[in-house]
C-alpha cells in the first residue's frame, strides 16, 4: 500500500509539473516540438516527419508546430 501511495504521489507531481509548464507557456505551446530539430535525437540528420525539411532548413521554417 505504501508503494502504491508513493507511486501515485510521484505521478501526480509529474502531471502537475506538465500542467504548470503548459499553463506558463504562451498559448500552451511547447517550443521546438519536432524531434528532428534536436541533434542529440536526430544523429543521422534525417528530414522532419512533419514538414519534410532537413535540420539545416529550420531557420526559415514557418510551421507553427516548430515555433
Backbone bond lengths (Angstrom), bond angles and torsions (degrees), N, CA, C in turn:
res aa  C-N    CA-C-N  psi(-1)  N-CA   C-N-CA  omega(-1)  CA-C   N-CA-C  phi
1 X - - - 1.445 - - 1.526 110.51 -
2 X 1.318 115.11 -37.97 1.460 120.30 179.99 1.529 110.40 -64.12
3 X 1.324 117.48 -41.66 1.458 121.87 179.29 1.532 111.00 -64.75
4 X 1.313 117.52 -39.29 1.464 121.89 178.21 1.528 110.49 -63.55
5 X 1.297 117.07 -42.56 1.458 121.81 179.04 1.532 111.01 -63.90
6 X 1.309 117.08 -44.92 1.470 121.34 178.19 1.524 110.40 -62.09
7 X 1.320 116.61 -42.23 1.466 121.23 179.17 1.519 111.04 -62.64
8 X 1.317 117.72 -45.16 1.465 121.32 179.64 1.526 112.04 -64.78
9 X 1.314 116.99 -39.10 1.465 120.64 178.01 1.523 110.29 -64.28
10 X 1.324 117.89 -44.47 1.462 120.81 179.89 1.527 111.94 -65.95
11 X 1.329 116.70 -40.46 1.465 119.75 175.77 1.526 111.11 -64.02
12 X 1.307 116.89 -40.54 1.464 121.30 177.25 1.512 112.39 -61.95
13 X 1.327 116.51 -40.93 1.472 120.44 177.14 1.531 111.14 -64.25
14 X 1.327 116.23 -39.28 1.461 119.93 178.16 1.516 112.28 -64.25
15 X 1.325 115.91 -45.28 1.468 120.37 178.62 1.529 110.01 -64.38
16 X 1.314 117.20 -42.03 1.465 120.82 178.54 1.526 110.90 -62.89
17 X 1.316 117.49 -39.59 1.461 120.99 178.56 1.515 112.25 -63.69
18 X 1.317 116.49 -42.40 1.466 120.01 177.68 1.523 109.94 -66.05
19 X 1.332 117.29 -41.97 1.469 120.60 179.36 1.517 111.15 -62.13
20 X 1.313 117.62 -40.43 1.466 120.99 178.51 1.526 110.23 -65.98
21 X 1.321 117.32 -39.57 1.464 119.77 179.30 1.523 110.75 -64.86
22 X 1.328 117.62 -42.33 1.468 120.81 177.78 1.530 109.90 -64.61
23 X 1.311 117.40 -42.08 1.447 121.28 -179.09 1.527 111.17 -65.35
24 X 1.333 117.71 -38.10 1.459 121.68 -176.79 1.528 112.75 -76.41
25 X 1.320 117.99 -24.99 1.462 121.08 179.88 1.523 110.68 -77.12
26 X 1.314 116.11 148.34 1.463 121.01 177.55 1.523 109.18 -64.35
27 X 1.311 117.83 127.52 1.454 125.73 -179.42 1.528 112.82 58.43
28 X 1.316 118.81 17.01 1.454 121.98 177.80 1.514 114.15 65.88
29 X 1.324 117.71 27.95 1.461 121.37 -176.88 1.521 110.17 -103.44
30 X 1.316 115.69 140.72 1.449 121.31 173.75 1.519 108.50 -89.65
31 X 1.309 118.18 136.37 1.458 122.08 179.95 1.521 109.90 -79.55
32 X 1.323 116.50 138.48 1.456 121.43 175.41 1.508 113.34 61.03
33 X 1.312 117.43 55.34 1.451 119.73 -175.98 1.522 113.32 -78.65
34 X 1.305 118.85 -12.23 1.461 121.31 -179.50 1.529 108.90 -81.16
35 X 1.298 117.31 121.96 1.467 121.35 -178.52 1.521 111.86 -65.77
36 X 1.326 117.47 -21.53 1.454 120.24 179.94 1.522 112.28 -66.37
37 X 1.321 118.07 -17.73 1.461 121.74 178.77 1.521 111.73 -76.74
38 X 1.295 117.32 -21.11 1.458 121.47 -175.39 1.527 109.90 -88.95
39 X 1.342 117.73 114.98 1.461 119.62 -179.18 1.528 113.78 -67.21
40 X 1.334 117.89 -19.44 1.459 120.72 177.85 1.529 110.49 -73.95
41 X 1.333 117.34 -31.72 1.459 121.74 -179.88 1.518 110.66 -89.25
42 X 1.315 116.06 -43.84 1.463 121.50 -177.14 1.531 108.70 -95.93
43 X 1.310 116.85 72.96 1.466 120.98 -176.26 1.524 112.81 -74.16
44 X 1.334 117.37 -21.09 1.463 120.62 -177.73 1.524 112.66 -95.50
45 X 1.346 118.53 0.84 1.452 121.97 178.37 1.513 114.46 67.95
46 X 1.331 117.52 33.67 1.462 121.79 -179.06 1.522 111.04 -71.98
47 X 1.329 115.78 158.93 1.454 121.32 178.63 1.522 110.46 -71.21
48 X 1.337 115.47 158.47 1.453 122.54 178.26 1.525 109.36 -67.26
49 X 1.305 117.04 135.52 1.451 121.06 177.67 1.516 112.73 -74.75
50 X 1.324 117.69 -16.27 1.451 121.37 -179.04 1.529 112.08 -89.50
51 X 1.336 116.57 -52.81 1.465 119.24 -174.74 1.525 113.08 -111.81
52 X 1.323 118.84 -12.15 1.455 121.90 176.93 1.519 115.44 85.11
53 X 1.324 118.13 3.98 1.464 120.69 -178.93 1.527 110.98 -81.77
54 X 1.319 114.46 152.40 1.455 120.04 175.47 1.524 109.01 -79.44
55 X 1.331 118.96 162.56 1.473 120.35 180.00 1.528 113.14 -58.21
56 X 1.325 118.67 -28.16 1.462 121.01 -179.92 1.535 112.07 -73.23
57 X 1.314 118.02 -19.56 1.464 121.97 -175.52 1.526 113.53 -91.43
58 X 1.309 119.30 2.59 1.459 120.62 -177.00 1.516 113.04 -70.60
59 X 1.325 119.20 -20.39 1.464 120.79 -179.34 1.527 111.15 -60.73
60 X 1.328 117.99 -35.02 1.467 121.04 -179.75 1.530 112.11 -109.66
61 X 1.315 118.02 24.51 1.461 121.80 -179.60 1.533 109.24 -79.05
62 X 1.318 116.64 127.52 1.461 121.66 -178.66 1.522 113.24 -102.77
63 X 1.299 118.55 5.71 1.460 121.30 178.88 1.523 109.51 -66.67
64 X 1.341 118.75 127.14 1.474 119.70 -178.17 1.523 112.82 -63.53
65 X 1.337 118.98 -25.32 1.458 120.86 179.16 1.535 111.66 -70.35
66 X 1.328 117.99 -18.31 1.460 121.11 -178.67 1.526 112.33 -96.26
67 X 1.298 117.44 -1.28 1.471 120.44 -177.27 1.498 111.63 -107.40
